[in-house]
Amino acid sequence: MQKLKITLILLFFSSISVFAQMKMDISASYNIPNSTSFSEKFHNGYGGTGELFYFINDSDFSASIFLGMSVYHATDKYEQELEDSNPTLFEYDYKIDYFIFPIMLGGNYTFFNDKRFKIRLGANAGIQFMELKKKLVGKYLSDTHKDNFNEFVIYPNIGISFRIIENIDISLKGGFNKTFGETSISHMDLRIGLLYDI
């Protein structure tokens, strides 16, 4: 029975590879906080993303899996507010960062898929893992406190790509990352990178 399952799985994946085309997008991102409380406490962020697209039968529709990481540094004002509200006998500075790790599945439609210039509309949804890291740094004090959050996220997006050499496009993409939960840290992003045919 075990051999039969393995054989069926191998047949499934081999049949998919015959009819499917895959592309991979590797991008750098620039992120702009959207929610008021988030934008007041943190500067614009930056990060990197990877997205794997899966086209079946050379159609214009694709499924994708999206992974990313971005970081936001706190404003001087927010760090000073925390320092003032938590006095100690020693002098120290607050260093506060927000780290975000989205994992999403998506559906996409590509216009002009067989042309050099392409436009892609997409909608992704999944889980966003977040870590708020507060670090105390001083001559006599060093301590780090971490708070972790997980929230549902949706990410509608639009992108364009242009073929520069065989099997490689340069891509530009923008989207709105909307989280649902108590720690809303929604943001808009702009991504630039390379799209590879696999």
Order of alpha helices (4+ residues) and beta strands (2+ residues): alpha-beta-alpha-beta-beta-alpha-beta-beta-beta-beta-beta
